[in-house]
Amino acid sequence: MEHSLHTIGAGPSTVRIKLLTKTPSAPGEVVTALARLTLPGSGATPARGNMPAAVADTLREAILDGVLAPGAWLREAEVARELKVSRTPVRDAFRILAAEGLVNINANQGAVVSPMTTDDVIELYVMREVLEGLASRLSARRSAQRCLEEFSVLIPEMKRVGAADEIGKLQRLNFRFHEIVREAAGNRYLDRSLAQIHNAARRFPDPTLGLPGRVKESIEEHVVLADAISRGDSAAAEELAIEHMRHLSELRIQMLLRG
């Protein structure tokens, strides 16, 4: 992972933004990565109208999981060949991903996986702090029992993988925790906004769970938040969610400053 500096403007208005990207993938590396992808489902070909969404889902997961790195060049013909589809749904999928900020479309019938910058980190957590707080308040008010049932399964699993120091699994369970909260909030607009924010957060390199003592601390933060939501204490749930996101943001920024 490289943290390079990108300069915008000149003179007094010059701005230097740290890019959180890997070295752009070579063409051969991109083709190799594409060869590992398959359309979602049990092997059945999606219906024609669903094909762009299926292609977008496949590429999105590859981008979020780091299989397709920031800066990777995606050519329509290559993606179509590897996924065994025509170029039209690939082109439509690029548009879907561009609207989500995951790729930048190039005029030469291709797309580039978008980079991540320090500004992305700061701006995302400003929004996430507010929206996670709202989602926690609404879920405590509307779906406390539903959350209790789901957390009663999820929290023990988080503790188990945390004790085993399985960082990758714990990171996925953390996202599942917040997915439960946003779904339980019962607000479609909030759900869409947070889903996009969660996708962006998955792209950040160097998870904070790797910091000394952070695994135990993170689990404790989720436990107290789960308890407040499950008790239906909407005010406490909102406050705890905001504190959790604010702390996470501070850790991210500290990591960037050290890096």
Buried (B, 14 or more C-beta within 10 A) or exposed (E): EEBEEEEEEEEEEEEEBBBBBBEBBEEEBBBEBBEEBEBEEEEEEBEEEBBBBBBBBBBBBBBBEBBBBBBBBBBBEBBBBBBEBEBBBBBBBBBBBBEBBBBBBEEEEBBBBBBBBBEBBEEBBEBBBBBBBBBBBBBBBBBBEBBBEBBEEBBEEBBEBBEEEBBEBBBEBBBBBBBBBBBBBBBEEBBEBBBBBBBBBBBBBBBBBEBEEBBEBBBEBBBBBBBBBBBBBBEBBBBBBBBBBBBBBEBBBEBBEEE
